Amino acid sequence: MLDCLQSTYKNASIDDLVKAFAPKKDGNNVEVYTKFLHDKTGVLDDKKVSNFTSSEFDKLWRAIEQMEGYKKGTIIEVFPIIEVHKDKNGISDYHAKKKGWISKPECMALVKQGKLDLVICTSRLGHDYLRARAGSSVNGSLDHMVIKNKTKRE
């Protein structure tokens, strides 16, 4: 958000910023939002964001986070699958970039934690299997990624 305020909205006043960032058509109460930012920053005129003091700018982005309901989160690395290995029962192992070979049960656990770029699906017979998520570089079935021998490549 800081980059956005310093680039996209640098030439905007608080009134202009709110009209563009939180427009009425998106269900925002522009008047309440604008008053909130004016009150929190102490900037009551048409001063441009680029001309805010460091204190005013700090108050601005903190007020926007407060208004938008900012919640602290955690960033996790999500690893893509680059190869799979099949045995007589189907795909048994998955090669995750930067992690190496992982068994199917381990993959299921990592997917549930959001750490692998896959989704868990359930067949009509009730069996869980893994697929690439929609929009991933793999797209759908992992069958085209099958290799004959697992290697130590990373």
For each residue, the residues with C-beta under 8 A, 3 or more apart:
1: 4 5 61 64 65
2: 5 6 61
3: 6 7
4: 1 7 8 9
5: 1 2 8 9 10 17 49 57 60 61 64
6: 2 3 9 10 49 50
7: 3 4 10
8: 4 5
9: 4 5 6 12 16 17 20 21 49
10: 5 6 7 48 49 50
11: 48 49 50
12: 9 16 17 20 48 49
13: 16 17 45 46 47 48 49
14: 17 18 34 37 38 41 43 47 49 60
15: 18 19 34 46
16: 9 12 13 19 20
17: 5 9 12 13 14 20 21 37 49
18: 14 15 21 22 28 30 33 34 37
19: 15 16 22 23 30
20: 9 12 16 17 23
21: 9 17 18 64
22: 18 19 26 28 30 33 67
23: 19 20 26 28 30
24: 27 28 29 30
25:
26: 22 23
27: 24
28: 18 22 23 24 33
29: 24 32 33
30: 18 19 22 23 24 33 34
31: 34 35
32: 29 35 36
33: 18 22 28 29 30 36 37 67
34: 14 15 18 30 31 37 38
35: 31 32 38 39
36: 32 33 39 40 63 67
37: 14 17 18 33 34 40 41 43 60 63 64 67
38: 14 34 35 41 42 43 44
39: 35 36 42
40: 36 37 59 60 62 63 66
41: 14 37 38 52 56 59 60 63
42: 38 39 56 59
43: 14 37 38 47 52 56 60
44: 38
45: 13
46: 13 15
47: 13 14 43 51 52 56
48: 10 11 12 13 51 52
49: 5 6 9 10 11 12 13 14 17 52 57 60
50: 6 10 11
51: 47 48
52: 41 43 47 48 49 56 57 60
53: 56 57
54: 57 58
55: 58 59
56: 41 42 43 47 52 53 59 60
57: 5 49 52 53 54 60 61
58: 54 55 61 62
59: 40 41 42 55 56 62 63
60: 5 14 37 40 41 43 49 52 56 57 63 64
61: 1 2 5 57 58 64 65
62: 40 58 59 65 66
63: 36 37 40 41 59 60 66 67
64: 1 5 21 37 60 61 67 68
65: 1 61 62 68 70
66: 40 62 63 69 70
67: 22 33 36 37 63 64
68: 64 65
69: 66
70: 65 66
71:
72:
73:
74:
75:
76: 113 114 115
77: 98 115
78: 114 115 116 117
79: 96 97 98 99 110 115 116 117
80: 96 97 116 117 136 137 138
81: 84 94 95 96 97 116 117 118 132 138 142 145
82: 95 96 97 145
83: 94 95 145 146 147
84: 81 91 93 94 95 142 143 145 146 147
85: 91 92 93 94 95 101 146 147 149 150
86: 90 91 92 146
87: 90 92
88:
89: 92
90: 86 87 129
91: 84 85 86 94 104 129 130 142 146
92: 85 86 87 89 103 104
93: 84 85 101 102 103 104 150
94: 81 83 84 85 91 101 102 103 104 107 116 118 130 142
95: 81 82 83 84 85 100 101 102 150 153
96: 79 80 81 82 99 100 102 107 110 116
97: 79 80 81 82 154
98: 77 79 154
99: 79 96 102
100: 95 96 152 154
101: 85 93 94 95 150
102: 93 94 95 96 99 106 107 110
103: 92 93 94 106 107
104: 91 92 93 94 107 108 130
105: 108 109
106: 102 103 109 110
107: 94 96 102 103 104 110 111 116 118 130
108: 104 105 111 112 120 128 130
109: 105 106 112 113
110: 79 96 102 106 107 113 115 116
111: 107 108 114 115 116 118 119 120 130
112: 108 109 120
113: 76 109 110
114: 76 78 111
115: 76 77 78 79 110 111
116: 78 79 80 81 94 96 107 110 111
117: 78 79 80 81 132 133 136 138
118: 81 94 107 111 130 131 132 133
119: 111 130 131 132 133
120: 108 111 112 128 129 130
121: 128 129 130 131
122: 126 127 128 129
123: 126 127 128 129
124:
125:
126: 122 123
127: 122 123
128: 108 120 121 122 123
129: 90 91 120 121 122 123
130: 91 94 104 107 108 111 118 119 120 121 142
131: 118 119 121 140 141 142
132: 81 117 118 119 136 137 138 139 140 141 142
133: 117 118 119 136
134:
135:
136: 80 117 132 133 139
137: 80 132
138: 80 81 117 132 142 145
139: 132 136
140: 131 132
141: 131 132 144
142: 81 84 91 94 130 131 132 138 145 146
143: 84 146
144: 141
145: 81 82 83 84 138 142
146: 83 84 85 86 91 142 143
147: 83 84 85 150 151
148:
149: 85
150: 85 93 95 101 147
151: 147
152: 100
153: 95
154: 97 98 100
